[in-house]
């Protein structure tokens, strides 16, 4: 699901988005905005994770998680 919103952006950002669309680097202005917001969300999550690791250190109780998870069969994804 998606929502339509109205945003006001500086002319130079709109010109940049239009160049991306014109150069076939993005299908639409909306896709450029969505991609930028996804990138910002990932940046925020990474900053939160870094803050947690800085405060609490790396969790030593998860050392075997990758090996265990790597061998888990996910049949419900078919």
mmJSON file of the N, C-alpha and C atoms, coordinates in Angstrom:
{"data_MODEL":{"atom_site":{
"group_PDB":["ATOM","ATOM","ATOM","ATOM","ATOM","ATOM","ATOM","ATOM","ATOM","ATOM","ATOM","ATOM","ATOM","ATOM","ATOM","ATOM","ATOM","ATOM","ATOM","ATOM","ATOM","ATOM","ATOM","ATOM","ATOM","ATOM","ATOM","ATOM","ATOM","ATOM","ATOM","ATOM","ATOM","ATOM","ATOM","ATOM","ATOM","ATOM","ATOM","ATOM","ATOM","ATOM","ATOM","ATOM","ATOM","ATOM","ATOM","ATOM","ATOM","ATOM","ATOM","ATOM","ATOM","ATOM","ATOM","ATOM","ATOM","ATOM","ATOM","ATOM","ATOM","ATOM","ATOM","ATOM","ATOM","ATOM","ATOM","ATOM","ATOM","ATOM","ATOM","ATOM","ATOM","ATOM","ATOM","ATOM","ATOM","ATOM","ATOM","ATOM","ATOM","ATOM","ATOM","ATOM","ATOM","ATOM","ATOM","ATOM","ATOM","ATOM","ATOM","ATOM","ATOM","ATOM","ATOM","ATOM","ATOM","ATOM","ATOM","ATOM","ATOM","ATOM","ATOM","ATOM","ATOM","ATOM","ATOM","ATOM","ATOM","ATOM","ATOM","ATOM","ATOM","ATOM","ATOM","ATOM","ATOM","ATOM","ATOM","ATOM","ATOM","ATOM","ATOM","ATOM","ATOM","ATOM","ATOM","ATOM","ATOM","ATOM","ATOM","ATOM","ATOM","ATOM","ATOM","ATOM","ATOM","ATOM","ATOM","ATOM","ATOM","ATOM","ATOM","ATOM","ATOM","ATOM","ATOM","ATOM","ATOM","ATOM","ATOM","ATOM","ATOM","ATOM","ATOM","ATOM","ATOM","ATOM","ATOM","ATOM","ATOM","ATOM","ATOM","ATOM","ATOM","ATOM","ATOM","ATOM","ATOM","ATOM","ATOM","ATOM","ATOM","ATOM","ATOM","ATOM","ATOM","ATOM","ATOM","ATOM","ATOM","ATOM","ATOM","ATOM","ATOM","ATOM","ATOM","ATOM","ATOM","ATOM","ATOM","ATOM","ATOM","ATOM","ATOM","ATOM","ATOM","ATOM","ATOM","ATOM","ATOM","ATOM","ATOM","ATOM","ATOM","ATOM","ATOM","ATOM","ATOM","ATOM","ATOM","ATOM","ATOM","ATOM","ATOM","ATOM","ATOM","ATOM","ATOM","ATOM","ATOM","ATOM","ATOM","ATOM","ATOM","ATOM","ATOM","ATOM","ATOM","ATOM","ATOM","ATOM","ATOM","ATOM"],
"id":[1,2,3,4,5,6,7,8,9,10,11,12,13,14,15,16,17,18,19,20,21,22,23,24,25,26,27,28,29,30,31,32,33,34,35,36,37,38,39,40,41,42,43,44,45,46,47,48,49,50,51,52,53,54,55,56,57,58,59,60,61,62,63,64,65,66,67,68,69,70,71,72,73,74,75,76,77,78,79,80,81,82,83,84,85,86,87,88,89,90,91,92,93,94,95,96,97,98,99,100,101,102,103,104,105,106,107,108,109,110,111,112,113,114,115,116,117,118,119,120,121,122,123,124,125,126,127,128,129,130,131,132,133,134,135,136,137,138,139,140,141,142,143,144,145,146,147,148,149,150,151,152,153,154,155,156,157,158,159,160,161,162,163,164,165,166,167,168,169,170,171,172,173,174,175,176,177,178,179,180,181,182,183,184,185,186,187,188,189,190,191,192,193,194,195,196,197,198,199,200,201,202,203,204,205,206,207,208,209,210,211,212,213,214,215,216,217,218,219,220,221,222,223,224,225,226,227,228,229,230,231,232,233,234],
"type_symbol":["N","C","C","N","C","C","N","C","C","N","C","C","N","C","C","N","C","C","N","C","C","N","C","C","N","C","C","N","C","C","N","C","C","N","C","C","N","C","C","N","C","C","N","C","C","N","C","C","N","C","C","N","C","C","N","C","C","N","C","C","N","C","C","N","C","C","N","C","C","N","C","C","N","C","C","N","C","C","N","C","C","N","C","C","N","C","C","N","C","C","N","C","C","N","C","C","N","C","C","N","C","C","N","C","C","N","C","C","N","C","C","N","C","C","N","C","C","N","C","C","N","C","C","N","C","C","N","C","C","N","C","C","N","C","C","N","C","C","N","C","C","N","C","C","N","C","C","N","C","C","N","C","C","N","C","C","N","C","C","N","C","C","N","C","C","N","C","C","N","C","C","N","C","C","N","C","C","N","C","C","N","C","C","N","C","C","N","C","C","N","C","C","N","C","C","N","C","C","N","C","C","N","C","C","N","C","C","N","C","C","N","C","C","N","C","C","N","C","C","N","C","C","N","C","C","N","C","C","N","C","C","N","C","C"],
"label_atom_id":["N","CA","C","N","CA","C","N","CA","C","N","CA","C","N","CA","C","N","CA","C","N","CA","C","N","CA","C","N","CA","C","N","CA","C","N","CA","C","N","CA","C","N","CA","C","N","CA","C","N","CA","C","N","CA","C","N","CA","C","N","CA","C","N","CA","C","N","CA","C","N","CA","C","N","CA","C","N","CA","C","N","CA","C","N","CA","C","N","CA","C","N","CA","C","N","CA","C","N","CA","C","N","CA","C","N","CA","C","N","CA","C","N","CA","C","N","CA","C","N","CA","C","N","CA","C","N","CA","C","N","CA","C","N","CA","C","N","CA","C","N","CA","C","N","CA","C","N","CA","C","N","CA","C","N","CA","C","N","CA","C","N","CA","C","N","CA","C","N","CA","C","N","CA","C","N","CA","C","N","CA","C","N","CA","C","N","CA","C","N","CA","C","N","CA","C","N","CA","C","N","CA","C","N","CA","C","N","CA","C","N","CA","C","N","CA","C","N","CA","C","N","CA","C","N","CA","C","N","CA","C","N","CA","C","N","CA","C","N","CA","C","N","CA","C","N","CA","C","N","CA","C","N","CA","C","N","CA","C","N","CA","C","N","CA","C","N","CA","C","N","CA","C"],
"label_alt_id":[null,null,null,null,null,null,null,null,null,null,null,null,null,null,null,null,null,null,null,null,null,null,null,null,null,null,null,null,null,null,null,null,null,null,null,null,null,null,null,null,null,null,null,null,null,null,null,null,null,null,null,null,null,null,null,null,null,null,null,null,null,null,null,null,null,null,null,null,null,null,null,null,null,null,null,null,null,null,null,null,null,null,null,null,null,null,null,null,null,null,null,null,null,null,null,null,null,null,null,null,null,null,null,null,null,null,null,null,null,null,null,null,null,null,null,null,null,null,null,null,null,null,null,null,null,null,null,null,null,null,null,null,null,null,null,null,null,null,null,null,null,null,null,null,null,null,null,null,null,null,null,null,null,null,null,null,null,null,null,null,null,null,null,null,null,null,null,null,null,null,null,null,null,null,null,null,null,null,null,null,null,null,null,null,null,null,null,null,null,null,null,null,null,null,null,null,null,null,null,null,null,null,null,null,null,null,null,null,null,null,null,null,null,null,null,null,null,null,null,null,null,null,null,null,null,null,null,null,null,null,null,null,null,null],
"label_comp_id":["UNK","UNK","UNK","UNK","UNK","UNK","UNK","UNK","UNK","UNK","UNK","UNK","UNK","UNK","UNK","UNK","UNK","UNK","UNK","UNK","UNK","UNK","UNK","UNK","UNK","UNK","UNK","UNK","UNK","UNK","UNK","UNK","UNK","UNK","UNK","UNK","UNK","UNK","UNK","UNK","UNK","UNK","UNK","UNK","UNK","UNK","UNK","UNK","UNK","UNK","UNK","UNK","UNK","UNK","UNK","UNK","UNK","UNK","UNK","UNK","UNK","UNK","UNK","UNK","UNK","UNK","UNK","UNK","UNK","UNK","UNK","UNK","UNK","UNK","UNK","UNK","UNK","UNK","UNK","UNK","UNK","UNK","UNK","UNK","UNK","UNK","UNK","UNK","UNK","UNK","UNK","UNK","UNK","UNK","UNK","UNK","UNK","UNK","UNK","UNK","UNK","UNK","UNK","UNK","UNK","UNK","UNK","UNK","UNK","UNK","UNK","UNK","UNK","UNK","UNK","UNK","UNK","UNK","UNK","UNK","UNK","UNK","UNK","UNK","UNK","UNK","UNK","UNK","UNK","UNK","UNK","UNK","UNK","UNK","UNK","UNK","UNK","UNK","UNK","UNK","UNK","UNK","UNK","UNK","UNK","UNK","UNK","UNK","UNK","UNK","UNK","UNK","UNK","UNK","UNK","UNK","UNK","UNK","UNK","UNK","UNK","UNK","UNK","UNK","UNK","UNK","UNK","UNK","UNK","UNK","UNK","UNK","UNK","UNK","UNK","UNK","UNK","UNK","UNK","UNK","UNK","UNK","UNK","UNK","UNK","UNK","UNK","UNK","UNK","UNK","UNK","UNK","UNK","UNK","UNK","UNK","UNK","UNK","UNK","UNK","UNK","UNK","UNK","UNK","UNK","UNK","UNK","UNK","UNK","UNK","UNK","UNK","UNK","UNK","UNK","UNK","UNK","UNK","UNK","UNK","UNK","UNK","UNK","UNK","UNK","UNK","UNK","UNK","UNK","UNK","UNK","UNK","UNK","UNK"],
"label_asym_id":["A","A","A","A","A","A","A","A","A","A","A","A","A","A","A","A","A","A","A","A","A","A","A","A","A","A","A","A","A","A","A","A","A","A","A","A","A","A","A","A","A","A","A","A","A","A","A","A","A","A","A","A","A","A","A","A","A","A","A","A","A","A","A","A","A","A","A","A","A","A","A","A","A","A","A","A","A","A","A","A","A","A","A","A","A","A","A","A","A","A","A","A","A","A","A","A","A","A","A","A","A","A","A","A","A","A","A","A","A","A","A","A","A","A","A","A","A","A","A","A","A","A","A","A","A","A","A","A","A","A","A","A","A","A","A","A","A","A","A","A","A","A","A","A","A","A","A","A","A","A","A","A","A","A","A","A","A","A","A","A","A","A","A","A","A","A","A","A","A","A","A","A","A","A","A","A","A","A","A","A","A","A","A","A","A","A","A","A","A","A","A","A","A","A","A","A","A","A","A","A","A","A","A","A","A","A","A","A","A","A","A","A","A","A","A","A","A","A","A","A","A","A","A","A","A","A","A","A","A","A","A","A","A","A"],
"label_entity_id":["1","1","1","1","1","1","1","1","1","1","1","1","1","1","1","1","1","1","1","1","1","1","1","1","1","1","1","1","1","1","1","1","1","1","1","1","1","1","1","1","1","1","1","1","1","1","1","1","1","1","1","1","1","1","1","1","1","1","1","1","1","1","1","1","1","1","1","1","1","1","1","1","1","1","1","1","1","1","1","1","1","1","1","1","1","1","1","1","1","1","1","1","1","1","1","1","1","1","1","1","1","1","1","1","1","1","1","1","1","1","1","1","1","1","1","1","1","1","1","1","1","1","1","1","1","1","1","1","1","1","1","1","1","1","1","1","1","1","1","1","1","1","1","1","1","1","1","1","1","1","1","1","1","1","1","1","1","1","1","1","1","1","1","1","1","1","1","1","1","1","1","1","1","1","1","1","1","1","1","1","1","1","1","1","1","1","1","1","1","1","1","1","1","1","1","1","1","1","1","1","1","1","1","1","1","1","1","1","1","1","1","1","1","1","1","1","1","1","1","1","1","1","1","1","1","1","1","1","1","1","1","1","1","1"],
"label_seq_id":[1,1,1,2,2,2,3,3,3,4,4,4,5,5,5,6,6,6,7,7,7,8,8,8,9,9,9,10,10,10,11,11,11,12,12,12,13,13,13,14,14,14,15,15,15,16,16,16,17,17,17,18,18,18,19,19,19,20,20,20,21,21,21,22,22,22,23,23,23,24,24,24,25,25,25,26,26,26,27,27,27,28,28,28,29,29,29,30,30,30,31,31,31,32,32,32,33,33,33,34,34,34,35,35,35,36,36,36,37,37,37,38,38,38,39,39,39,40,40,40,41,41,41,42,42,42,43,43,43,44,44,44,45,45,45,46,46,46,47,47,47,48,48,48,49,49,49,50,50,50,51,51,51,52,52,52,53,53,53,54,54,54,55,55,55,56,56,56,57,57,57,58,58,58,59,59,59,60,60,60,61,61,61,62,62,62,63,63,63,64,64,64,65,65,65,66,66,66,67,67,67,68,68,68,69,69,69,70,70,70,71,71,71,72,72,72,73,73,73,74,74,74,75,75,75,76,76,76,77,77,77,78,78,78],
"pdbx_PDB_ins_code":[null,null,null,null,null,null,null,null,null,null,null,null,null,null,null,null,null,null,null,null,null,null,null,null,null,null,null,null,null,null,null,null,null,null,null,null,null,null,null,null,null,null,null,null,null,null,null,null,null,null,null,null,null,null,null,null,null,null,null,null,null,null,null,null,null,null,null,null,null,null,null,null,null,null,null,null,null,null,null,null,null,null,null,null,null,null,null,null,null,null,null,null,null,null,null,null,null,null,null,null,null,null,null,null,null,null,null,null,null,null,null,null,null,null,null,null,null,null,null,null,null,null,null,null,null,null,null,null,null,null,null,null,null,null,null,null,null,null,null,null,null,null,null,null,null,null,null,null,null,null,null,null,null,null,null,null,null,null,null,null,null,null,null,null,null,null,null,null,null,null,null,null,null,null,null,null,null,null,null,null,null,null,null,null,null,null,null,null,null,null,null,null,null,null,null,null,null,null,null,null,null,null,null,null,null,null,null,null,null,null,null,null,null,null,null,null,null,null,null,null,null,null,null,null,null,null,null,null,null,null,null,null,null,null],
"Cartn_x":[0.84,0.0,0.89,0.427,1.18,0.227,0.81,0.044,0.617,-0.26,0.191,0.365,1.523,1.797,2.276,2.249,2.77,3.978,5.082,6.288,6.761,7.408,7.975,9.487,10.141,11.581,12.23,13.487,14.201,14.31,14.335,14.413,15.565,16.733,17.896,17.693,16.939,16.662,15.676,14.695,13.732,14.435,15.319,16.094,16.95,17.55,18.356,17.496,16.329,15.429,15.03,14.717,14.326,15.455,16.707,17.843,17.972,17.751,17.807,16.753,15.564,14.484,14.811,15.264,15.607,16.73,17.668,18.801,18.474,17.201,16.74,17.432,17.801,18.39,17.32,16.125,14.98,13.72,12.699,11.477,10.594,10.753,9.886,10.476,9.949,10.337,10.004,8.832,8.403,9.39,9.927,10.881,12.181,12.583,13.787,13.57,12.419,12.107,12.028,11.363,11.236,12.608,13.458,14.806,15.602,15.481,16.18,15.667,14.363,13.8,14.205,14.278,14.752,16.202,17.013,18.411,18.512,17.683,17.693,17.232,16.243,15.777,16.895,17.611,18.722,19.823,20.074,21.09,20.693,19.437,18.945,19.06,18.69,18.792,20.254,21.139,22.562,23.094,22.675,23.104,22.586,21.346,20.785,21.566,21.856,22.626,24.008,24.658,25.981,25.915,24.878,24.729,24.554,23.766,23.566,24.865,25.598,26.865,27.882,27.874,28.787,28.453,27.173,26.75,26.92,26.535,26.492,27.569,28.265,29.256,28.592,29.42,28.891,28.35,27.203,26.601,27.356,28.033,28.803,27.899,26.66,25.769,25.207,25.526,25.025,26.096,27.214,28.327,27.923,27.072,26.699,25.456,24.886,23.617,23.733,24.768,24.898,24.979,25.738,25.865,24.533,23.836,22.538,21.514,21.443,20.471,20.766,22.033,22.409,21.922,21.707,21.239,19.743,19.031,17.588,16.865,16.003,15.23,13.95,13.685,12.501,11.491,10.773,9.836,8.631,8.316,7.118,7.337,8.523,8.8,8.528,8.217,7.964,6.623],
"Cartn_y":[-1.172,0.0,1.242,2.279,3.53,4.685,5.796,7.021,8.117,8.935,10.088,11.254,11.921,13.086,14.223,15.399,16.564,17.068,17.258,17.804,19.006,19.913,21.087,20.944,20.926,20.747,21.911,22.189,23.243,22.896,23.928,23.742,22.841,22.998,22.21,20.715,20.347,18.933,18.386,19.181,18.748,18.616,19.55,19.459,18.197,17.878,16.667,15.426,15.379,14.243,14.118,15.241,15.209,14.691,15.044,14.536,13.023,12.532,11.082,10.374,10.935,10.34,10.451,11.611,11.815,10.886,10.594,9.72,8.243,7.942,6.566,5.91,6.706,6.178,5.975,6.459,6.278,6.359,5.571,5.602,6.822,7.466,8.609,9.415,10.612,11.417,10.679,10.065,9.351,8.245,7.553,6.48,7.037,8.234,8.868,9.209,9.769,10.121,8.86,7.831,6.584,5.969,5.968,5.408,6.204,7.518,8.357,8.103,7.917,7.655,6.28,5.284,3.965,4.041,4.787,4.956,5.654,6.659,7.37,6.454,5.614,4.681,3.699,3.171,2.263,2.967,4.242,5.004,5.169,5.483,5.631,4.323,3.207,1.907,1.564,1.853,1.589,2.451,3.704,4.584,4.073,3.577,3.017,1.781,0.902,-0.3,0.048,1.032,1.456,1.984,2.763,3.288,2.155,1.145,0.005,-0.777,-1.011,-1.723,-0.936,0.376,1.222,1.167,1.182,1.183,-0.176,-1.243,-2.561,-3.526,-3.203,-4.119,-5.171,-5.973,-7.019,-8.167,-8.716,-9.808,-11.125,-11.608,-12.842,-14.075,-13.952,-15.105,-15.436,-14.651,-14.901,-15.482,-15.925,-16.408,-17.53,-18.441,-19.563,-19.342,-18.148,-17.887,-18.05,-17.526,-17.586,-19.027,-19.851,-21.252,-21.97,-21.718,-22.361,-21.872,-20.569,-19.996,-20.422,-20.568,-20.976,-22.365,-23.2,-24.55,-24.721,-23.642,-23.698,-23.675,-24.644,-24.717,-23.912,-23.019,-22.157,-22.614,-23.654,-24.234,-23.357,-22.46,-21.64,-20.491,-20.343,-19.273,-19.67,-20.915,-21.374,-20.923],
"Cartn_z":[0.0,0.0,0.0,-0.582,-0.59,-0.343,0.08,0.311,-0.562,-1.064,-1.834,-0.881,-0.983,-0.145,-1.037,-0.496,-1.198,-0.432,-1.146,-0.521,-1.331,-0.653,-1.302,-1.223,-2.398,-2.466,-3.194,-2.871,-3.594,-5.085,-5.903,-7.354,-7.775,-7.135,-7.552,-7.287,-6.255,-6.018,-7.045,-7.397,-8.418,-9.769,-10.081,-11.329,-11.342,-10.192,-10.091,-10.319,-9.706,-9.897,-11.358,-11.992,-13.4,-14.287,-13.956,-14.73,-14.574,-13.357,-13.141,-13.984,-14.028,-14.824,-16.31,-16.744,-18.154,-18.622,-17.715,-18.044,-17.824,-17.584,-17.333,-16.146,-15.159,-13.928,-12.859,-13.144,-12.251,-13.102,-12.756,-13.558,-13.314,-12.148,-11.838,-10.688,-10.503,-9.344,-8.049,-8.028,-6.822,-6.463,-7.463,-7.175,-6.599,-7.052,-6.512,-5.04,-4.736,-3.347,-2.49,-2.986,-2.221,-1.963,-2.983,-2.82,-1.782,-1.821,-0.845,0.57,0.706,2.031,2.546,1.67,2.077,2.552,1.824,2.21,3.566,3.787,5.069,6.199,5.924,6.946,7.315,6.314,6.589,7.375,7.054,7.778,9.243,9.485,10.865,11.638,10.992,11.654,11.965,11.042,11.273,12.41,12.472,13.563,14.903,14.918,16.153,16.578,15.597,15.909,16.441,15.835,16.291,17.713,18.014,19.373,20.378,20.016,20.914,21.111,20.009,20.129,20.939,20.778,21.534,23.018,23.327,24.731,25.401,24.692,25.32,24.84,23.77,23.224,22.355,21.718,20.845,21.681,21.289,22.067,21.852,22.888,22.767,22.736,23.19,23.215,21.836,20.817,19.466,18.543,19.121,18.304,17.349,17.776,16.931,16.107,16.166,15.477,13.97,13.367,11.906,11.424,12.104,11.695,11.827,12.911,13.125,12.103,11.908,10.979,9.552,9.214,7.865,7.513,8.501,8.245,8.387,8.633,8.828,7.477,7.262,6.025,6.201,5.284,5.358,4.309,4.597,3.628,3.366,4.289,4.115,3.134,2.561,1.613,0.164,-0.075,-1.446,-1.954],
"occupancy":[1.0,1.0,1.0,1.0,1.0,1.0,1.0,1.0,1.0,1.0,1.0,1.0,1.0,1.0,1.0,1.0,1.0,1.0,1.0,1.0,1.0,1.0,1.0,1.0,1.0,1.0,1.0,1.0,1.0,1.0,1.0,1.0,1.0,1.0,1.0,1.0,1.0,1.0,1.0,1.0,1.0,1.0,1.0,1.0,1.0,1.0,1.0,1.0,1.0,1.0,1.0,1.0,1.0,1.0,1.0,1.0,1.0,1.0,1.0,1.0,1.0,1.0,1.0,1.0,1.0,1.0,1.0,1.0,1.0,1.0,1.0,1.0,1.0,1.0,1.0,1.0,1.0,1.0,1.0,1.0,1.0,1.0,1.0,1.0,1.0,1.0,1.0,1.0,1.0,1.0,1.0,1.0,1.0,1.0,1.0,1.0,1.0,1.0,1.0,1.0,1.0,1.0,1.0,1.0,1.0,1.0,1.0,1.0,1.0,1.0,1.0,1.0,1.0,1.0,1.0,1.0,1.0,1.0,1.0,1.0,1.0,1.0,1.0,1.0,1.0,1.0,1.0,1.0,1.0,1.0,1.0,1.0,1.0,1.0,1.0,1.0,1.0,1.0,1.0,1.0,1.0,1.0,1.0,1.0,1.0,1.0,1.0,1.0,1.0,1.0,1.0,1.0,1.0,1.0,1.0,1.0,1.0,1.0,1.0,1.0,1.0,1.0,1.0,1.0,1.0,1.0,1.0,1.0,1.0,1.0,1.0,1.0,1.0,1.0,1.0,1.0,1.0,1.0,1.0,1.0,1.0,1.0,1.0,1.0,1.0,1.0,1.0,1.0,1.0,1.0,1.0,1.0,1.0,1.0,1.0,1.0,1.0,1.0,1.0,1.0,1.0,1.0,1.0,1.0,1.0,1.0,1.0,1.0,1.0,1.0,1.0,1.0,1.0,1.0,1.0,1.0,1.0,1.0,1.0,1.0,1.0,1.0,1.0,1.0,1.0,1.0,1.0,1.0,1.0,1.0,1.0,1.0,1.0,1.0],
"B_iso_or_equiv":[0.0,0.0,0.0,0.0,0.0,0.0,0.0,0.0,0.0,0.0,0.0,0.0,0.0,0.0,0.0,0.0,0.0,0.0,0.0,0.0,0.0,0.0,0.0,0.0,0.0,0.0,0.0,0.0,0.0,0.0,0.0,0.0,0.0,0.0,0.0,0.0,0.0,0.0,0.0,0.0,0.0,0.0,0.0,0.0,0.0,0.0,0.0,0.0,0.0,0.0,0.0,0.0,0.0,0.0,0.0,0.0,0.0,0.0,0.0,0.0,0.0,0.0,0.0,0.0,0.0,0.0,0.0,0.0,0.0,0.0,0.0,0.0,0.0,0.0,0.0,0.0,0.0,0.0,0.0,0.0,0.0,0.0,0.0,0.0,0.0,0.0,0.0,0.0,0.0,0.0,0.0,0.0,0.0,0.0,0.0,0.0,0.0,0.0,0.0,0.0,0.0,0.0,0.0,0.0,0.0,0.0,0.0,0.0,0.0,0.0,0.0,0.0,0.0,0.0,0.0,0.0,0.0,0.0,0.0,0.0,0.0,0.0,0.0,0.0,0.0,0.0,0.0,0.0,0.0,0.0,0.0,0.0,0.0,0.0,0.0,0.0,0.0,0.0,0.0,0.0,0.0,0.0,0.0,0.0,0.0,0.0,0.0,0.0,0.0,0.0,0.0,0.0,0.0,0.0,0.0,0.0,0.0,0.0,0.0,0.0,0.0,0.0,0.0,0.0,0.0,0.0,0.0,0.0,0.0,0.0,0.0,0.0,0.0,0.0,0.0,0.0,0.0,0.0,0.0,0.0,0.0,0.0,0.0,0.0,0.0,0.0,0.0,0.0,0.0,0.0,0.0,0.0,0.0,0.0,0.0,0.0,0.0,0.0,0.0,0.0,0.0,0.0,0.0,0.0,0.0,0.0,0.0,0.0,0.0,0.0,0.0,0.0,0.0,0.0,0.0,0.0,0.0,0.0,0.0,0.0,0.0,0.0,0.0,0.0,0.0,0.0,0.0,0.0,0.0,0.0,0.0,0.0,0.0,0.0],
"pdbx_formal_charge":[null,null,null,null,null,null,null,null,null,null,null,null,null,null,null,null,null,null,null,null,null,null,null,null,null,null,null,null,null,null,null,null,null,null,null,null,null,null,null,null,null,null,null,null,null,null,null,null,null,null,null,null,null,null,null,null,null,null,null,null,null,null,null,null,null,null,null,null,null,null,null,null,null,null,null,null,null,null,null,null,null,null,null,null,null,null,null,null,null,null,null,null,null,null,null,null,null,null,null,null,null,null,null,null,null,null,null,null,null,null,null,null,null,null,null,null,null,null,null,null,null,null,null,null,null,null,null,null,null,null,null,null,null,null,null,null,null,null,null,null,null,null,null,null,null,null,null,null,null,null,null,null,null,null,null,null,null,null,null,null,null,null,null,null,null,null,null,null,null,null,null,null,null,null,null,null,null,null,null,null,null,null,null,null,null,null,null,null,null,null,null,null,null,null,null,null,null,null,null,null,null,null,null,null,null,null,null,null,null,null,null,null,null,null,null,null,null,null,null,null,null,null,null,null,null,null,null,null,null,null,null,null,null,null],
"auth_seq_id":[1,1,1,2,2,2,3,3,3,4,4,4,5,5,5,6,6,6,7,7,7,8,8,8,9,9,9,10,10,10,11,11,11,12,12,12,13,13,13,14,14,14,15,15,15,16,16,16,17,17,17,18,18,18,19,19,19,20,20,20,21,21,21,22,22,22,23,23,23,24,24,24,25,25,25,26,26,26,27,27,27,28,28,28,29,29,29,30,30,30,31,31,31,32,32,32,33,33,33,34,34,34,35,35,35,36,36,36,37,37,37,38,38,38,39,39,39,40,40,40,41,41,41,42,42,42,43,43,43,44,44,44,45,45,45,46,46,46,47,47,47,48,48,48,49,49,49,50,50,50,51,51,51,52,52,52,53,53,53,54,54,54,55,55,55,56,56,56,57,57,57,58,58,58,59,59,59,60,60,60,61,61,61,62,62,62,63,63,63,64,64,64,65,65,65,66,66,66,67,67,67,68,68,68,69,69,69,70,70,70,71,71,71,72,72,72,73,73,73,74,74,74,75,75,75,76,76,76,77,77,77,78,78,78],
"auth_comp_id":["UNK","UNK","UNK","UNK","UNK","UNK","UNK","UNK","UNK","UNK","UNK","UNK","UNK","UNK","UNK","UNK","UNK","UNK","UNK","UNK","UNK","UNK","UNK","UNK","UNK","UNK","UNK","UNK","UNK","UNK","UNK","UNK","UNK","UNK","UNK","UNK","UNK","UNK","UNK","UNK","UNK","UNK","UNK","UNK","UNK","UNK","UNK","UNK","UNK","UNK","UNK","UNK","UNK","UNK","UNK","UNK","UNK","UNK","UNK","UNK","UNK","UNK","UNK","UNK","UNK","UNK","UNK","UNK","UNK","UNK","UNK","UNK","UNK","UNK","UNK","UNK","UNK","UNK","UNK","UNK","UNK","UNK","UNK","UNK","UNK","UNK","UNK","UNK","UNK","UNK","UNK","UNK","UNK","UNK","UNK","UNK","UNK","UNK","UNK","UNK","UNK","UNK","UNK","UNK","UNK","UNK","UNK","UNK","UNK","UNK","UNK","UNK","UNK","UNK","UNK","UNK","UNK","UNK","UNK","UNK","UNK","UNK","UNK","UNK","UNK","UNK","UNK","UNK","UNK","UNK","UNK","UNK","UNK","UNK","UNK","UNK","UNK","UNK","UNK","UNK","UNK","UNK","UNK","UNK","UNK","UNK","UNK","UNK","UNK","UNK","UNK","UNK","UNK","UNK","UNK","UNK","UNK","UNK","UNK","UNK","UNK","UNK","UNK","UNK","UNK","UNK","UNK","UNK","UNK","UNK","UNK","UNK","UNK","UNK","UNK","UNK","UNK","UNK","UNK","UNK","UNK","UNK","UNK","UNK","UNK","UNK","UNK","UNK","UNK","UNK","UNK","UNK","UNK","UNK","UNK","UNK","UNK","UNK","UNK","UNK","UNK","UNK","UNK","UNK","UNK","UNK","UNK","UNK","UNK","UNK","UNK","UNK","UNK","UNK","UNK","UNK","UNK","UNK","UNK","UNK","UNK","UNK","UNK","UNK","UNK","UNK","UNK","UNK","UNK","UNK","UNK","UNK","UNK","UNK"],
"auth_asym_id":["A","A","A","A","A","A","A","A","A","A","A","A","A","A","A","A","A","A","A","A","A","A","A","A","A","A","A","A","A","A","A","A","A","A","A","A","A","A","A","A","A","A","A","A","A","A","A","A","A","A","A","A","A","A","A","A","A","A","A","A","A","A","A","A","A","A","A","A","A","A","A","A","A","A","A","A","A","A","A","A","A","A","A","A","A","A","A","A","A","A","A","A","A","A","A","A","A","A","A","A","A","A","A","A","A","A","A","A","A","A","A","A","A","A","A","A","A","A","A","A","A","A","A","A","A","A","A","A","A","A","A","A","A","A","A","A","A","A","A","A","A","A","A","A","A","A","A","A","A","A","A","A","A","A","A","A","A","A","A","A","A","A","A","A","A","A","A","A","A","A","A","A","A","A","A","A","A","A","A","A","A","A","A","A","A","A","A","A","A","A","A","A","A","A","A","A","A","A","A","A","A","A","A","A","A","A","A","A","A","A","A","A","A","A","A","A","A","A","A","A","A","A","A","A","A","A","A","A","A","A","A","A","A","A"],
"auth_atom_id":["N","CA","C","N","CA","C","N","CA","C","N","CA","C","N","CA","C","N","CA","C","N","CA","C","N","CA","C","N","CA","C","N","CA","C","N","CA","C","N","CA","C","N","CA","C","N","CA","C","N","CA","C","N","CA","C","N","CA","C","N","CA","C","N","CA","C","N","CA","C","N","CA","C","N","CA","C","N","CA","C","N","CA","C","N","CA","C","N","CA","C","N","CA","C","N","CA","C","N","CA","C","N","CA","C","N","CA","C","N","CA","C","N","CA","C","N","CA","C","N","CA","C","N","CA","C","N","CA","C","N","CA","C","N","CA","C","N","CA","C","N","CA","C","N","CA","C","N","CA","C","N","CA","C","N","CA","C","N","CA","C","N","CA","C","N","CA","C","N","CA","C","N","CA","C","N","CA","C","N","CA","C","N","CA","C","N","CA","C","N","CA","C","N","CA","C","N","CA","C","N","CA","C","N","CA","C","N","CA","C","N","CA","C","N","CA","C","N","CA","C","N","CA","C","N","CA","C","N","CA","C","N","CA","C","N","CA","C","N","CA","C","N","CA","C","N","CA","C","N","CA","C","N","CA","C","N","CA","C","N","CA","C","N","CA","C","N","CA","C","N","CA","C"],
"pdbx_PDB_model_num":[1,1,1,1,1,1,1,1,1,1,1,1,1,1,1,1,1,1,1,1,1,1,1,1,1,1,1,1,1,1,1,1,1,1,1,1,1,1,1,1,1,1,1,1,1,1,1,1,1,1,1,1,1,1,1,1,1,1,1,1,1,1,1,1,1,1,1,1,1,1,1,1,1,1,1,1,1,1,1,1,1,1,1,1,1,1,1,1,1,1,1,1,1,1,1,1,1,1,1,1,1,1,1,1,1,1,1,1,1,1,1,1,1,1,1,1,1,1,1,1,1,1,1,1,1,1,1,1,1,1,1,1,1,1,1,1,1,1,1,1,1,1,1,1,1,1,1,1,1,1,1,1,1,1,1,1,1,1,1,1,1,1,1,1,1,1,1,1,1,1,1,1,1,1,1,1,1,1,1,1,1,1,1,1,1,1,1,1,1,1,1,1,1,1,1,1,1,1,1,1,1,1,1,1,1,1,1,1,1,1,1,1,1,1,1,1,1,1,1,1,1,1,1,1,1,1,1,1,1,1,1,1,1,1]
}}}
